[in-house]
Amino acid sequence: MKYGIAIKYSKLVMVFYLCMGFIAPPVFAASSKTDLEIIQILIKESIAAYPGVCPCPYSIMRSGRRCGKFSAHTKPGGEEPLCYDTDVTAKMIARYRSR
């Protein structure tokens, strides 16, 4: 009889936490992000995945100066990291939401 009450109590506590928002199911986490939040995430992931030092014009070289025209973003061909909001397409946002 003691275990039955404990199980009912633990289920009640879990429901309470879900209702209060303390525990967010992972399904809701990705879909609740705005497009702007997703864009920022995609840009950060893209910059982090770039193997070199200068993915974007606003990145800083080892010398302490901005990369500018030496960045991968401004050079034609090769790597194309996402640096600006305009680099992210609606298709990329949809792909992120479907993860």
C-alpha positions as CSV (number, residue, x, y, z in Angstrom):
1,M,0.0,0.0,0.0
2,K,2.9,2.4,0.8
3,Y,4.3,2.0,-2.7
4,G,1.0,2.7,-4.4
5,I,0.8,6.1,-2.7
6,A,4.4,6.9,-3.6
7,I,3.8,6.1,-7.3
8,K,0.7,8.2,-7.4
9,Y,2.5,11.0,-5.6
10,S,5.5,10.9,-8.0
11,K,3.1,11.0,-11.0
12,L,1.3,14.0,-9.5
13,V,4.6,15.8,-8.9
14,M,5.7,15.1,-12.5
15,V,2.4,16.5,-13.9
16,F,2.8,19.6,-11.7
17,Y,6.3,20.2,-13.0
18,L,5.2,19.8,-16.6
19,C,2.4,22.2,-16.1
20,M,4.6,24.8,-14.4
21,G,7.2,24.5,-17.2
22,F,10.0,23.2,-15.1
23,I,10.4,20.2,-17.4
24,A,10.1,21.0,-21.1
25,P,9.7,18.0,-23.4
26,P,12.3,18.1,-26.2
27,V,9.6,18.1,-28.9
28,F,8.5,21.6,-27.8
29,A,12.1,23.0,-27.5
30,A,13.0,23.2,-31.2
31,S,9.5,24.3,-32.4
32,S,9.2,27.1,-29.9
33,K,12.2,29.0,-31.2
34,T,11.6,32.0,-33.4
35,D,13.1,32.3,-36.9
36,L,15.6,34.9,-35.6
37,E,16.7,32.6,-32.8
38,I,17.2,29.8,-35.3
39,I,19.1,32.1,-37.7
40,Q,21.5,33.0,-34.8
41,I,22.0,29.4,-33.9
42,L,22.8,28.4,-37.6
43,I,25.3,31.3,-37.9
44,K,27.0,30.3,-34.6
45,E,27.2,26.6,-35.7
46,S,28.5,27.6,-39.1
47,I,31.3,29.8,-37.7
48,A,32.2,27.1,-35.1
49,A,32.4,24.5,-37.8
50,Y,34.8,26.6,-40.0
51,P,38.3,25.1,-39.7
52,G,40.2,28.3,-40.3
53,V,40.7,31.6,-38.4
54,C,38.7,34.0,-40.6
55,P,35.3,32.7,-41.5
56,C,33.6,36.1,-41.5
57,P,34.7,39.7,-42.3
58,Y,34.0,40.7,-38.7
59,S,36.1,37.9,-37.3
60,I,39.4,38.7,-35.7
61,M,42.8,37.5,-37.0
62,R,45.5,36.3,-34.7
63,S,47.2,39.8,-35.1
64,G,44.1,41.4,-33.5
65,R,42.8,43.0,-36.7
66,R,39.5,42.2,-38.5
67,C,39.6,39.7,-41.2
68,G,37.7,41.9,-43.7
69,K,38.5,41.0,-47.3
70,F,40.7,38.0,-46.2
71,S,37.7,36.1,-44.7
72,A,36.2,33.0,-46.3
73,H,32.9,34.7,-46.6
74,T,34.2,37.3,-49.1
75,K,36.4,35.0,-51.1
76,P,34.7,33.3,-54.1
77,G,34.6,29.5,-54.1
78,G,35.6,27.2,-51.3
79,E,34.0,27.4,-47.9
80,E,30.9,29.6,-47.5
81,P,30.2,30.1,-43.8
82,L,27.0,31.8,-42.7
83,C,28.0,35.2,-41.3
84,Y,24.9,37.4,-41.7
85,D,21.1,36.9,-41.3
86,T,20.7,37.3,-45.0
87,D,22.9,34.2,-45.6
88,V,20.3,32.0,-44.0
89,T,17.5,30.8,-46.2
90,A,14.0,29.7,-45.4
91,K,14.9,26.2,-46.4
92,M,17.7,26.1,-43.8
93,I,15.3,27.3,-41.1
94,A,12.8,24.6,-42.1
95,R,15.6,22.0,-42.0
96,Y,16.6,23.1,-38.5
97,R,12.9,22.8,-37.3
98,S,12.7,19.3,-38.7
99,R,15.8,18.1,-36.7
